[in-house]
Amino acid sequence: MNVTGIAAAATEMSQARTAEAVQMAVLKKAIDVQEKGALQLLEAASPVASNPPNLGNRVDISA
């Protein structure tokens, strides 16, 4: 059994796990940033003003 090959494989697997952990952390951060941006957009949207009940009930077409 080649000890050097085993050590290289173990190092490679460790690096892959580290890279995966970093990628997941970056993905979670990006999702958090998008969530905050979406919430800000929703909060910035002005609420729909309710019109008086008589507004828009009649249309004058005799002009």
C-alpha positions in Angstrom: 0.0 0.0 0.0 1.4 3.4 -1.0 1.5 5.7 2.0 2.2 8.8 -0.1 -0.9 8.1 -2.2 -3.1 7.7 0.9 -1.8 10.9 2.4 -2.4 12.8 -0.9 -5.9 11.4 -1.1 -6.6 12.4 2.5 -5.3 15.9 1.9 -7.3 16.2 -1.3 -10.5 15.1 0.5 -9.8 17.6 3.3 -9.4 20.4 0.8 -12.6 19.4 -1.0 -14.5 19.6 2.3 -13.0 23.0 3.1 -13.9 24.3 -0.3 -17.5 22.9 0.0 -17.9 24.6 3.5 -16.7 27.9 2.1 -19.1 27.7 -0.9 -22.0 26.9 1.4 -21.1 29.9 3.6 -21.0 32.2 0.6 -24.3 30.8 -0.6 -26.0 31.4 2.7 -24.6 34.9 2.9 -25.9 35.7 -0.6 -29.3 34.4 0.3 -29.3 36.6 3.4 -28.4 39.6 1.4 -31.2 38.9 -1.1 -33.7 38.4 1.7 -32.8 41.8 3.2 -33.1 43.4 -0.2 -36.5 41.9 -0.8 -37.7 43.0 2.6 -36.5 46.5 2.0 -38.4 46.6 -1.3 -41.5 45.4 0.3 -41.2 47.9 3.1 -40.6 50.7 0.7 -43.6 49.9 -1.4 -46.3 52.4 -0.5 -49.6 51.0 0.7 -52.5 51.3 -1.7 -54.6 54.3 -0.8 -58.3 53.4 -0.5 -60.5 55.6 -2.6 -63.8 56.9 -1.4 -66.7 54.5 -2.2 -68.3 56.9 -4.6 -65.2 57.4 -6.7 -65.3 55.7 -10.1 -68.9 54.6 -9.9 -70.1 56.8 -12.8 -68.5 57.6 -16.1 -69.6 60.7 -18.1 -69.5 59.8 -21.7 -71.6 62.8 -23.0 -68.9 65.2 -23.9 
